[in-house]
Amino acid sequence: MAISTRPSASYSLTLRIEYPNSVGMLGRITSVIGEHGGDIGSVDIVQTTRSTITRDITFSTADYEHGQRIIAAVRTINGVDIVHVSDRTFLLHLGGKIEVHAKVPIKNRDDLSMVYTPGVARIAQVIADDPRDVYNLTIKKNTVAVVTNGSAVLGLGNAGPLAALPVMESKAILFKEFAGIDAFPICLNVSNDDEFVAAVKAIAPTFGAVHLEDIASPSCFEVESRLTNMLDIPIMHNDQHGTAIVVLAALINALRITNKAPGALRVVINRAEAAGIATAHLLTAYGVRDIVVCDSQGALSTANLEESNAVVAQVARETNPRGLQGTLQEVLKGADVFIGFGGRTELEPAHIQAMNPDPIVFAMANPYPEIEPASIAGIARIVATGKSDFPNQINNMMCFPGFFRGLLDARAARVNADMKLAAAHAIANLIGRDELHEDYLIPSVFDRRVVKAVATAVATAANQTGVVPRAGKALLR
């Protein structure tokens, strides 16, 4: 039977099945799973008797409904009893995914007197005398707050701070696993931007940087700007800048393949929200001069300014130099690059055919982009997506661990465009010219060179642009 999307480990089930101990039964069960589109990963024996066998069969499905159809089909096999069904993703999240570990042992009174009172008072006094020493003597030098209000959670929208918590935990794991950074999920129950800003300001002394995540537009622009101006630690909204940096990295290599220059490009970006607006700003900093940003009504221009949204109005003034008006489909004619953060099936192959020769298509929406990559094979010269089951996955995970590693290493006070450009070039340059291919624009998220390259580039840019404060006085007193 046909299924709409490919099986994924994120919808992986384990069925504990008991069935008669007779030849052919296992084959019947696995055949039914395979016939219904399940991708079997493992088959393990739990218990065997003379009359029955109990096995755990693990397989991936495309989504929840697909899994339920497979379970129903297995139940119809004569003699088969499904003892238990486990969703492996839920099992992984049980009890949360992170915990705190002590770095020093407390085995006796001497340890206690140094770790806690009275010894810790000496440390507090040093920091009181020179606050810069907080970076030397506390967790602040390697700690990031992963902050959200849950107003734009993945594909769920305004799911709230509780639903956002598992996502923020996941970000914290990625920080630790890939960059050695201790990150804490902070999910705020706030009702407006003022409360959000006040909450982050209040907790900022603990952290060396703030990673904003899953905040709806336009609030994401407001809180980032206000916190940047208010605090002496770097603030970065990952959905904006992390995404834009990886998009630019992929575009740099796409231009190397197509021999197109940034200044001559015509770029269309769909959706005037966090990622789309940040990408427009970063491409402008890279040297792209002709960018048209579209919202649900079509191309933004000075002819249709909506001053009620200052961020969108500013983008309308700074882009679309030819004053194009019309729908996304209309302004895409004659474009070199399409970058989409919008919704499902907004484009058809004919719209890509109407672009300039060697069109570059970055269909970023996940799981349902504006156009399915398979439908434009042979039409688009280069295709990238936000999906893991296609080549050229553009994922901001490739940026933020290394970016924050560089910020912390340099003790940067803020984020600037030079750092973002440096990070994008660092990612792009990891692909050698002899390796570069239409299906290999950017390295894998598991390429361990990425974090080091991005961190080095960001730290260097921070030092070169003067956003690094002086170090504290002395480690020992």
C-alpha positions in Angstrom: 0.0 0.0 0.0 1.2 3.6 -0.7 2.0 5.9 2.1 2.5 9.7 2.0 5.8 9.9 3.6 8.7 7.6 4.4 9.0 5.7 7.6 11.0 7.5 10.3 12.6 6.5 13.6 10.5 9.3 15.2 7.5 7.0 14.7 9.2 3.8 15.8 7.2 1.1 17.5 8.1 -2.1 19.3 5.4 -4.8 19.4 5.8 -7.6 22.0 4.0 -10.5 20.2 3.2 -14.0 21.4 2.4 -16.6 18.7 2.4 -20.4 18.2 5.8 -21.9 18.0 5.5 -23.2 14.5 7.4 -22.8 11.2 6.4 -19.9 9.1 4.7 -17.8 11.8 7.5 -15.2 12.0 7.6 -14.8 8.3 3.8 -14.2 8.1 4.1 -11.5 10.8 7.0 -9.7 9.2 5.4 -9.9 5.8 2.3 -8.2 7.0 4.3 -5.4 8.6 6.3 -5.0 5.4 3.3 -5.1 3.1 1.7 -2.3 5.1 4.8 -0.1 4.8 6.6 -0.7 8.0 10.4 -0.7 8.0 11.6 -3.5 10.3 14.7 -2.7 12.3 15.1 -5.6 14.7 13.5 -8.9 15.8 14.4 -10.1 19.3 13.4 -13.3 21.2 11.9 -12.6 24.6 10.8 -16.1 25.6 10.4 -19.5 24.0 8.4 -22.5 25.2 7.4 -25.7 23.5 4.1 -24.2 22.3 4.7 -20.5 22.0 7.3 -17.8 21.2 7.3 -14.2 22.4 9.3 -11.7 20.4 9.9 -8.0 20.3 9.6 -6.7 16.7 10.7 -3.1 16.2 9.8 -1.1 13.1 9.5 2.4 11.8 6.3 4.0 10.5 5.5 7.2 8.6 3.2 8.7 11.3 0.9 7.8 14.2 -2.0 6.7 12.0 0.3 4.5 9.8 1.5 2.7 13.0 -2.1 2.1 14.1 -2.9 0.5 10.7 0.0 -1.8 11.0 -1.0 -2.8 14.5 -4.5 -3.5 13.4 -3.2 -5.7 10.5 -1.0 -7.7 12.8 -3.9 -8.4 15.1 -5.8 -10.1 12.3 -3.2 -12.8 12.0 -4.7 -16.0 13.4 -3.0 -17.1 16.6 -1.0 -13.8 17.2 -1.5 -12.0 20.5 0.0 -8.5 20.8 1.1 -8.4 24.4 2.3 -4.8 24.5 3.0 -1.8 22.2 5.8 0.6 23.0 6.4 3.9 21.3 10.2 4.2 21.3 10.1 8.0 21.1 7.9 8.3 24.2 10.1 5.8 26.0 13.2 8.0 25.2 11.5 11.0 26.8 10.2 9.4 29.9 11.4 11.4 33.0 13.0 14.0 30.7 16.3 13.8 28.8 18.7 15.8 30.9 20.0 15.9 34.5 22.6 17.8 36.6 25.9 16.1 37.6 28.4 17.4 40.1 31.9 18.1 38.8 33.6 17.7 42.2 33.1 15.0 44.8 31.8 15.6 48.3 33.2 12.7 50.4 34.2 14.3 53.7 34.1 17.5 55.8 37.1 19.0 54.0 35.3 18.7 50.7 32.1 20.2 52.1 34.0 23.1 53.7 35.5 24.0 50.3 32.5 23.4 48.1 30.1 25.0 50.5 30.5 27.1 53.7 32.8 28.6 54.7 35.1 28.2 51.7 32.5 29.4 49.1 32.3 32.8 50.8 35.8 33.5 49.6 34.7 32.9 46.0 31.7 35.1 46.4 33.8 37.9 47.8 36.2 37.7 44.9 33.3 38.1 42.4 31.8 40.9 44.5 35.1 42.7 44.2 35.4 42.1 40.5 32.3 40.8 38.7 34.3 39.7 35.7 35.7 36.8 37.7 32.3 35.2 37.7 33.5 33.7 34.3 36.5 32.2 36.0 34.9 30.8 39.1 31.3 29.7 38.2 29.4 27.9 35.5 28.6 31.2 33.7 31.5 30.8 31.3 30.0 27.6 29.8 26.3 28.0 30.3 23.5 28.9 27.9 19.8 29.6 28.7 17.5 28.1 26.1 14.5 30.3 26.5 11.0 30.2 25.0 7.4 31.1 25.7 6.1 28.2 23.7 4.3 30.5 21.2 5.8 28.8 18.1 6.7 25.3 19.0 7.9 23.3 15.9 4.8 22.7 13.8 2.4 23.0 16.7 2.2 26.8 16.9 1.2 28.4 20.2 1.4 25.2 22.3 2.5 26.9 25.5 5.5 26.6 27.8 4.8 23.1 29.1 4.6 21.6 25.6 7.8 23.5 24.7 9.8 21.9 27.5 10.7 18.6 25.8 11.8 20.6 22.7 14.0 22.9 24.9 15.4 19.8 26.6 16.4 18.5 23.2 18.2 21.7 22.4 20.1 21.4 25.7 21.2 17.9 24.8 22.5 19.1 21.4 24.5 21.8 23.0 26.1 19.3 25.4 26.6 16.5 22.9 28.0 18.6 20.0 29.7 21.6 21.7 30.3 20.6 25.4 28.0 23.5 26.5 25.8 23.2 29.6 22.4 24.5 28.5 19.3 24.8 30.6 15.7 24.8 29.3 13.8 27.8 30.5 10.1 27.8 29.5 8.4 31.1 30.5 4.8 31.4 31.5 4.4 35.0 30.4 1.6 37.0 28.7 3.5 39.7 26.8 6.9 40.9 25.6 7.5 43.0 28.6 7.1 40.0 31.0 9.4 37.9 28.7 12.1 40.5 28.7 11.9 41.1 32.4 12.1 37.4 33.1 15.2 36.9 31.0 16.8 40.0 32.4 16.2 38.6 35.9 17.9 35.2 35.3 20.7 36.6 33.0 23.4 36.7 35.8 23.6 32.8 35.7 24.3 32.5 32.0 27.0 33.3 29.5 24.6 33.6 26.6 20.9 33.3 25.8 19.5 31.1 23.0 15.9 32.2 22.1 13.8 29.5 20.5 10.2 28.9 19.3 8.9 32.4 19.8 6.2 33.7 17.4 6.7 36.6 15.1 6.8 39.6 15.6 7.5 39.1 19.3 10.8 37.2 18.5 12.2 40.4 16.9 11.1 42.6 19.8 12.4 40.5 22.6 15.7 39.8 20.9 16.3 43.5 20.2 15.4 44.6 23.7 17.5 42.0 25.4 20.5 42.7 23.2 20.4 46.4 24.1 19.8 45.6 27.8 22.2 42.8 28.6 26.0 42.4 28.4 25.8 38.8 27.2 25.0 37.6 23.6 21.4 37.0 22.7 20.5 35.0 19.6 17.1 33.8 18.3 18.0 30.5 16.6 14.9 30.3 14.4 16.0 33.5 12.8 19.8 33.5 12.6 20.7 29.9 13.0 18.5 29.1 10.0 19.7 32.0 8.0 23.3 31.1 8.5 22.9 27.5 7.2 20.8 28.8 4.3 23.6 31.1 3.3 26.2 28.4 3.7 24.2 26.2 1.3 23.7 29.1 -1.1 27.4 29.9 -1.1 28.1 26.4 -2.4 25.2 26.4 -4.8 26.6 29.6 -6.4 30.0 27.9 -6.7 28.3 25.1 -8.7 26.2 27.4 -10.9 28.8 30.0 -11.3 26.4 32.8 -10.3 27.5 35.9 -8.4 25.6 37.2 -5.3 25.3 40.7 -6.8 23.6 39.4 -9.9 21.1 37.1 -8.2 17.4 37.5 -8.1 16.1 35.8 -4.9 12.5 35.2 -3.8 11.9 34.4 -0.1 8.5 33.1 0.9 7.1 34.1 4.3 7.9 37.4 6.1 8.4 35.8 9.4 11.4 34.9 11.7 13.5 32.8 9.3 12.5 34.5 6.1 13.3 38.0 7.4 16.6 37.0 9.0 17.6 35.3 5.8 16.8 38.4 3.8 19.0 40.5 6.1 21.9 38.1 6.0 21.8 37.7 2.2 21.9 41.4 1.9 25.0 41.5 4.2 26.5 38.8 1.9 26.0 41.1 -1.2 22.7 40.0 -2.7 21.0 43.1 -4.0 17.7 41.9 -5.5 15.6 40.1 -2.9 11.8 39.9 -2.9 10.1 38.7 0.3 6.5 37.4 0.1 3.9 37.0 2.7 0.5 35.3 2.3 -0.7 38.3 0.2 2.3 38.3 -2.2 5.4 40.4 -2.6 6.2 43.0 0.0 7.0 46.4 -1.4 6.7 50.1 -0.5 3.4 50.1 -2.4 1.8 47.9 0.2 3.5 48.8 3.5 1.7 47.8 6.7 3.1 50.1 9.4 1.4 48.1 12.1 4.3 45.5 11.8 7.4 47.6 12.0 9.7 44.7 11.2 7.8 43.7 8.0 7.6 47.3 7.0 11.3 47.7 7.3 11.9 44.6 5.2 9.5 46.0 2.5 11.6 49.2 2.4 15.0 47.4 2.2 14.1 44.8 -0.4 12.3 44.5 -3.7 14.4 47.1 -5.6 12.4 46.6 -8.8 9.1 47.3 -7.0 7.5 43.9 -8.1 3.9 43.3 -7.1 1.9 40.2 -7.3 1.6 36.7 -5.9 4.5 34.4 -5.0 4.0 32.5 -8.2 4.1 35.7 -10.3 7.2 37.2 -8.8 9.1 33.9 -9.0 9.3 34.3 -12.8 12.9 35.1 -13.8 14.3 34.5 -10.3 17.5 32.6 -9.7 16.8 31.4 -6.2 13.7 30.4 -4.3 13.9 30.1 -0.5 10.7 28.9 1.0 9.6 28.8 4.7 5.9 28.6 3.9 3.2 26.0 3.5 2.3 22.9 1.6 2.0 22.8 -2.2 2.0 26.5 -2.9 4.1 25.9 -6.0 4.0 23.6 -9.0 6.8 22.4 -11.3 5.8 25.0 -13.9 6.6 27.8 -11.5 10.2 26.5 -11.2 10.4 26.1 -14.9 9.6 29.9 -15.2 12.7 30.7 -13.1 16.1 31.6 -14.7 18.3 28.8 -16.0 19.9 26.5 -13.3 17.2 27.4 -10.7 18.2 27.0 -7.1 15.3 25.8 -4.9 15.5 25.7 -1.1 12.1 24.3 0.0 12.6 24.6 3.8 9.1 24.0 5.3 9.0 20.6 7.1 7.3 18.2 6.7 5.4 19.8 3.8 7.3 22.3 1.7 5.9 24.6 -0.9 6.8 22.0 -3.6 7.9 18.4 -3.3 11.5 17.9 -4.3 10.8 14.8 -6.3 8.4 16.8 -8.5 11.1 19.1 -9.8 13.9 16.6 -10.4 15.4 17.6 -13.7 13.9 21.0 -13.5 15.8 22.6 -10.6 19.5 22.5 -10.8 19.9 22.4 -7.1 17.3 21.4 -4.4 17.7 21.7 -0.6 15.1 21.0 2.0 14.6 21.0 5.8 14.0 17.2 5.7 16.4 14.5 6.8 15.3 12.1 4.1 16.5 14.2 1.2 20.0 15.4 0.2 21.1 18.9 1.3 19.2 19.1 4.6 19.3 22.7 5.9 19.0 22.4 9.6 20.0 25.1 12.1 21.4 22.4 14.3 24.5 22.7 12.0 25.0 26.2 13.3 23.9 26.9 16.9 26.1 24.5 18.9 29.3 25.9 17.3 28.1 29.4 17.2 27.4 29.5 20.9 30.7 27.7 21.5 32.5 30.5 19.8 30.5 33.2 21.7 31.4 31.6 25.0 35.0 31.0 24.1 35.4 34.6 23.1 33.3 35.9 25.9 31.4 38.0 23.3 29.0 40.6 24.6 26.7 40.5 21.5 26.1 38.9 18.1 26.7 40.8 14.9 26.5 40.3 11.2 30.3 39.6 10.8 29.9 36.6 13.1 27.0 35.2 11.1 28.8 35.7 7.8 31.9 34.0 9.2 29.9 31.1 10.4 28.2 30.6 7.1 31.5 30.6 5.2 33.0 28.2 7.8 30.2 25.7 7.1 30.4 26.1 3.3 34.2 25.8 3.2 34.1 22.4 4.9 33.0 21.0 1.5 36.1 20.9 -0.7 35.8 22.0 -4.3 36.4 18.5 -5.5 33.7 17.2 -3.3 31.1 19.8 -4.1 28.0 18.4 -5.9 24.4 19.3 -6.5 23.4 16.8 -3.8 26.3 17.7 -1.5 26.1 21.4 -0.6 26.7 21.3 3.1 28.2 18.8 5.6 26.2 16.4 7.7 25.0 17.6 11.1 27.1 14.7 12.4 30.3 16.0 10.9 32.3 16.8 14.0 34.4 19.4 12.1 31.4 21.7 11.9 31.3 22.8 15.5 35.0 23.5 15.7 35.0 25.4 12.4 32.0 27.6 13.3 33.3 28.2 16.8 36.7 29.3 15.6 35.1 31.6 12.9 32.7 33.2 15.4 35.3 33.7 18.1 37.7 35.3 15.5 35.0 37.6 14.2 34.1 38.6 17.8 37.7 39.6 18.5 38.1 41.4 15.2 34.9 43.4 15.7 35.6 44.5 19.3 32.7 42.9 21.1 34.9 41.0 23.6 35.4 42.5 27.1 38.6 42.4 29.2 39.1 39.3 31.3 38.8 39.3 35.1 41.7 40.0 37.4 43.0 36.9 39.0 42.0 33.3 39.3 43.5 32.9 42.8 43.3 35.2 45.8 
